[in-house]
């Protein structure tokens, strides 16, 4: 099974953030994201 690098994960998460998807299925979305990014992502989830 192929795995994404940290940069690829960030790009995929950014793409998802910009999409209009009603449902996100994430596996360890906070991996390789800095503290500020985690805070922004958590605010977006709520």
N, C-alpha and C positions, 0 to 999 in steps of 0.2 A: 504494500500500500504506500503510495507517495505521500509525503508530508510537505506542508508549506513552510518556507523560511519565515523568519520574523517579518521581513519586509513584505513578503507576499500576503501574510496574514493582515498586515495593516492596510494594504491596498484593497484586499477583499472586504475588509470591514468598512473602509471608506466608501467603496462602491455600494455596499448595502445601506450605509447611512444616507447616501444620496438617492437611493431608490425609493419607490413608493410602496415597498412591500409591506403588507399588513401583518405578516408573521415572520419573525427571525428565528432560525434554529441555529444556535451557536454552541460551539464546543471550545471552552477555555478562551473566551473572547478577550480577556484582559491580559493574556500572555504577550509579552514584548511591547507593552504600551506604558508610557511614562505616567507619573502620578497625575499630571494635568489632564492627559488624555483619558485616564480612567474616570476622573471626576466628570469630564464632559460626557463621556459615554453613559455613566450612571444617571446623569441628569436627563439625558435623552430617553432612557428607559422608563422614566417615571412620568 
